[in-house]
């Protein structure tokens, strides 16, 4: 899929024809991701934190219908007025909604009806983009960009959620068959030995100036501000599966002293013995040959050089403690991410940081319903940086702030080590 940023001019001046092409490409990619799945696959919700594929397809459509077409296309009539209740996610200002843990009970509307809904809204959006006046276009463009980036977020969620669904099936079916070069496979490139890269203490500019920047940014990436960093070291690459297997073999899941209190409680309560989707094949667990991993291409032997994924923050922090290191702060990560010495900064695994998901100094949520997009979740969560192999093209930048609660394991999340620089 073509990047949203594949233009030679600032986003503020992108022509309508370009934006319409991007709209159609993003929308088509969602259907492409869902295509390998049966109608039955697309209706299942395997846990409250995940959503059915069919719901993702409908909710992203509801976003355009509710925030763009409803307020700005006077002649538009909803495809089905009851969908406003079914496919609202968490927007209190937009009315009541179907409970999140019960999305898997929505056997109706059918998948065919959801596809018709998408087609109906896409036709109306095409008309709106092409025919609204210049004043309205200036108002719509930021909402359109937000809607496209919102759908890209759900494209990755579609994959993380369906992997969890399929992992609950005793047959362990593959999402789709593919080889090691599949675009939705973790990188299997040989990992060089880890190198500690040194970074000086200094003031660093963090965040985005969007909408002044030439690329899109979510509101939680703003405003741009300076932070003071102490000298630190950062691992040149991500921690690999082979390295994490050594942590398991050394009894990492049995040593309470390595774990934060809440993390150790989760290990005991959930019975964690390895990352999510690792399947023991015998042995001590210290060697890659002792494990298989269930992924989007099905059950495969663990690849020692691949970045470890599907870790909770607690597991990432425990591994760092075991390795005599720590997790970086999100500010250390961003300051270093543009350095050419850094490997696997994006496109491999989301990287847990030690930073709580807080507002930047001077942050204020936008007015209206879009103000609920990020700001109200700034409590009890940790920031992840970078992106994963499942992140859509064009949806990656060094200022991006992903966030999840510390116990989340179904995301493609891994880690990079950091250290305080020796005096």
N, C-alpha and C positions, 0 to 999 in steps of 0.2 A: 504494500500500500504506500502511495506517495506521501512524503512528509507534509504536514501542515505548514512547515516552515520553508518549503521548497520554492521560495520566491526570491527575486533579486531586489525587492523593495520592502519597506516597512509594512507591517501588518495594517497600520493605520490607513494605507493607501491602496490596499489590495483591491483589484477590480471585482465586480460582482461575478463575472464569468469564472474567474479563478476560485472564488469562494464557493460558488455553486458546484464546481467540479470537486472541490475538497469535501463538501457536504455529501455528495453522492458516493465518493470513494469511502469515506468513513462509514456511511450507512451500509454500503455493500460489504465491507469487511466484517461487520457484525454477523451478517447472514452467512458469509463464507466460513466464519469460525463455528457457527452452529450447524453447518451442513453435514458434518460427519455423524451427527447425533440423530437418533430416532425421536419420534414424537414422545415416546415414553421417557426416554432419557431427559428430554427438555422440560418435563413436568415435575421432576423429583427435587425435593429439598431435603438434604441429608443431615442438616443441623441448623439451628436458628440463625447462626452467623452467615450462612450461605443462602443464596437465592437460586431458584430454578432458571435454567437458560431461557425459557419462554418468558419469565418475568423480566429478565434483563432486556430482552428484545422489546417488550412492551413499555417498560419504565423509561428507557431512553427515548422512545417515541412520545410518551406522555410529556417529557420535558419540553420538547419542541412545541407540542400542541398547547401546553399550558402557559409557558413563559414567552413564547413568540407569537404563535398564531392567534391564540385567544385574545390577547390585549391589542394586537397590531393589525389583524386582518379582519375588518368589519364584516365581511361576507362569509367568514369561516363558520362552519357548524361542526361541533364535535362528532367524531366517528361514532362514539357511544358515550353518552353522558355518564354512565355508571363506571366507566374506566377511570374517572378521576379518583374514585374511592379505591379501586383495586390497585392502581399503579403509582400512587403517591408514595414516596419512600419515607421521608421524615419531615416534610415541610408543614409545620404547624399553621403557618399563615395561609396555607392553601386548602385547609379543611381536614376532616377526619380521613382515616385510611385503614385498609385491611391490616391486621396485626402481622408484623414481620415473621414471627415463627410459624405462621399458618399459610405462607405463600405456596407451599407445596400442595395445599388442598385445592388450589385453583385449577382443577381439571378443565374447567370452562372459564373463559372462552378458549376455543381450540387453537392449536398452533396455526392452522389455516386462517383462522380469524385474526390472529395476531399479525400474520404476514399481510393480510388485507389492510389492517390498521396502519402498518408501516407504509404500505403503498399509498394509502389515502393521505397520510400526513406528508409524505415526501412530495406528492404532487402539489399540495397546498404550499409547502415551503418553497418549492421551485417557483411557483407563481409569485409568492411574496418577495423573494430575493430579486427576481427579474423585474418586477413591476412597481415596487414601492417607490415613493418619491425620494429625492436626495436627502432631505432632512430626516425622514424616517430611517433611511439606510444607515446614516451615521449613528442612530440610536440602536439599531438592530445588530450592527456588526459585532459589538462586544458580547452581546447575548448569544449570537451565533457561534462565535469562537468558544465561549464557555460551554455551549451545548455540545460542540464537537469534541472538546477535551473531556467533557463529562462522559460521552459515549465511549471514548477511548479508555477511560478508567474502567468502565463496565466490560469492555472487551477483555481486559486482563482478568477481571473478576469472574467473567464467564468461564475462563479456563481454570482458574484456581478452584472455583466452586464445582465444576463438573469433574475435576480430578478427585475431589473429596467424595462426590457421589459414586464414581466408578470404583474407588477404593473400598467402598462398603459392600460391593458385590463380590461374593466368594469366587467368581470366575475371573476377577481382576481383568476385565476387558480393557483394551486400549481405546483411548479417545480416537486415535487414528494411527495407522501403521506408518512407519517412517524409518529412515536410517539416521546415522549419527550426524548427517548434514541437514536434517530437518530444521527449519527455522524455529520450531517450537521445542527444540532439544537444548539442554544445557551444553555449554562448550566443553568439548573433550580434548582441547589442545593441551599438550604436555605443559604442566605447570613448572616453571623454573623454581629453583630454591628461593624461599622467601628472603627478601632484602629489606632491611630497615632504612627507610628514607628519612632524612632529617629536615625539619622545618624550623625556622627561627621564630622566636617570639616577636610579635609585631601586631600592629593594628591591621585588621582585615575588613574589607567591605563585604557584607553578607546580604543576600537577598536581591530582589528585583525592583526596578523602578517602573515596571509596567503600570499603566499603559504607555508610559513614555518610552520603554524599551521597544526594540523592533520585533520581539517575540512575545508570545502569549505567556502569562504567568497567572496562577491562581492568587486570590487575595491573601492567602496565608503566607505567600512568599514575599510579601511587602510589609512595610516599606524597607528600602535598602538602608542599612545602618552599619556602623563600625563596631567591631568587637575587638577586645585586646586578648591575644593568644599568647600563652606561655610557650617556650620552646618545647617541641614534641617530636616524636617519631611515629611514622605510619608504615604499616606493612605495604610492600609494593604490589601485592595481589591479594585476592580473597583466600580465605582458609579453604582447603580442599576436603573432599570426602575421605581421602586416605588419611589425612591428618586428623580429621574428626574421629575416624575409626580407632586411632591410637588413644584418643581421649576415652573412648568407650572401653577399650581393652584394659586401660589403666584404672578402671573402676570409677570413672568420672560421674556416673549416675548413682554411685553408692557412697560418695564422699560429701557429707553434708557441709563440710567446711568450704567447699568450692562455690556454694550456692547462696544467693540471696534468700532471705527467710521465706518470702512468698514463692520463690522458685522451688525451694526444697519442698514446700507444702504441695506444690503442683506435681512434682515428681512422685511424691507419696500417694497423692489422691488419684492421679491419672495413670500411674504405673509406667511412666516414661522410662524407656531403656535405650532409646535411639531417636534420631529425628523422625518426624512423621513420614510414613511411606517406606521406611527401611524395613526389610524383611530378613530375619536372621536365617542363615543357612548352615549354622554349626560353627564350631570353633570358639575362640575366646572373644571374638568381636573386634580384636585389635588389628586384623588384617582386612583389606578390601575384599579378599576372596570369601570372607565370612558373611558377606551381605549381598542382597539384591535390593533394588530400588524400584518402586512402582511409580511410573511417570505417565506422561501423556501418550507415550508410545508403548505402554504396557510394562510388564515386569521384566527388568533387565539386570545383568550383573552390575554391581556398583563400579563406577568409573573412578579410580583413585585420584585422577587429576582434575576432575570436574569440581567446581565450587559446591560446597555443601549448601543445601537449601532446606526449606521447610523446618527451620528452627524457630523456636520462641525466643524472645529477648532473654528470658531466664537461661536458656541453654547457651545462647551466645555469650552471655556474661560469665557463666560457669566455665566455658571453654577458655575464655580470655584469662580468667583467674588461674586455671590449670597451666596455661602457657606462660605464666609470669608476665602478663600484659593486661590490657584493659580495652574497652571499646572506645572509639573516638567520640568526641562531641560532634554534633552536626556542624558546628562552626569550623572545627579542625578539618572535617571532611570536605566542606565546600571550599575552604581556602586552598586545600591541596589538590582538589579534583582537576584543575586545569593544568597541573604540572605534567609534562610529558613523560615523567618517570613513572607515573601511576598507571598500573595495568588494571583492567577490568573495572574501571570506574562506573561504567554503565553497560547495560545489555546482557548481564550475566545473572546477578542476584541482587535483590534489594538488601541493603546493608544496615543492620541495626546500629543505632548510635546510643550514647549514654544520655541524650538530651530529651527532656520531657517536651511534649508538644504544647508549647506556650505561644502566646502572641508576641510578635516582635514589638519593640518599643515604638509607640505611636500608631499601632494597628487599630483600625476600626472596621467592623464588618460593613459591607455595602448595605445600602438601604433596600428594603423590600425583601421578597422571598429569597433572592440569591444571597442575602446576608446570613441565611441558615446553612449555607453550603459547607463552611469550614469552621467559623468562629465558635459555634456552640459546642464543638467537640474538643475544645482545648482544655482538657482535664483528664488525668488518669491514663494518658497514652504516651507512647514513645515514638520518636521520629526515626524513620528509615530514609536513607539517601541512595541515589543512583537509579537503577532500574533493573528489570530482570529480562531474561530471554523471551518472556511472554508479553513484555510491554510493547504496545504497538509502535511502529515507526513514526517518528515525529512527535512522540510524547515523552521525550527525555530532555532534561536540561540540568545543569549543576545546581540551580537554585530550588529544584523541586523538593517538596517536603511531603513524603508519604507518612502515614501514621496508623498505628494499630495498638491495641492493648498488649501488655507484655506477654500474655499467655498465648497469643495467636500463633498457630503453627501451619495453617493451611495455605499461607502465602509463600511465594518463592523468595524467601528471606534467608540471607546468610550473614557473614560477618567478615570484617577486616580488622586486624589488630592494631592497637596504638600503644604507645608508651610515653611516659614523661621523659624528656631528654636528660640523660645523666649530667649532673653538675660538673 
